[in-house]
Amino acid sequence: MSDDEGPIRLTLDEVLDRLRYSIKVNGQADLARKLGVRDQDLSDVVHGRRPPGPMLLAAMGLRKVVTYEPIDA
């Protein structure tokens, strides 16, 4: 990847897919422990009851970025 392409952008669905894959590999309780979040909070995120918070995203090596584009783009 060249520097001109910028950072990799993930959709919320892609973040959730990463979490679901990690749960499949590690188990939900172990993954929650590794990420430093409660098991129930991880479950709520994976099942769409709440968005991933800053602590969970940081533990995944991610951060939330909001962008805006012109309508005519």
CORZIKA-V934922 format. One record per residue. N is the residue number from 1. SS is DSSP state (helix for helix, strand for strand, loop for the rest). PHI is phi as a letter, one per 40 degrees, with the letter a starting at -180 (999 if undefined). D_FIRST is the distance of its C-alpha to the first C-alpha in Angstrom with 1 decimal. Layout:
n = <N:N>
ss = <SS:SS>
phi = <PHI:PHI>
d_first = <D_FIRST:D_FIRST>
This chain:
n = <1:2:3:4:5:6:7:8:9:10:11:12:13:14:15:16:17:18:19:20:21:22:23:24:25:26:27:28:29:30:31:32:33:34:35:36:37:38:39:40:41:42:43:44:45:46:47:48:49:50:51:52:53:54:55:56:57:58:59:60:61:62:63:64:65:66:67:68:69:70:71:72:73>
ss = <loop:loop:helix:helix:helix:loop:loop:loop:loop:loop:loop:helix:helix:helix:helix:helix:helix:helix:helix:helix:helix:helix:helix:helix:helix:helix:loop:helix:helix:helix:helix:helix:helix:helix:helix:loop:loop:loop:helix:helix:helix:helix:helix:helix:helix:helix:loop:loop:loop:loop:loop:loop:loop:helix:helix:helix:helix:helix:helix:loop:loop:loop:loop:loop:loop:loop:loop:loop:loop:loop:loop:loop:loop>
phi = <999:c:c:c:c:g:c:c:b:b:c:d:c:c:c:c:c:c:c:c:c:c:c:c:c:b:g:c:c:c:c:d:c:c:c:g:b:c:d:c:c:c:c:c:c:c:c:g:c:a:c:c:c:d:c:c:c:c:c:c:g:b:a:c:b:b:b:b:b:c:c:c:c>
d_first = <0.0:3.8:6.7:8.2:6.8:8.6:9.4:9.7:13.2:15.8:19.1:22.3:22.7:19.4:20.5:23.9:22.6:21.0:24.4:26.4:24.5:25.1:28.7:29.2:28.1:29.8:32.5:32.7:35.0:33.0:29.8:31.6:33.0:29.7:28.2:31.4:32.5:35.7:35.7:37.1:34.5:31.7:33.8:34.3:30.5:29.8:32.8:31.9:34.8:32.8:29.3:27.3:28.4:26.8:28.0:26.6:23.2:23.1:24.2:21.2:18.8:18.5:20.2:21.5:20.4:22.5:21.5:23.8:23.4:26.2:28.3:27.9:24.1>
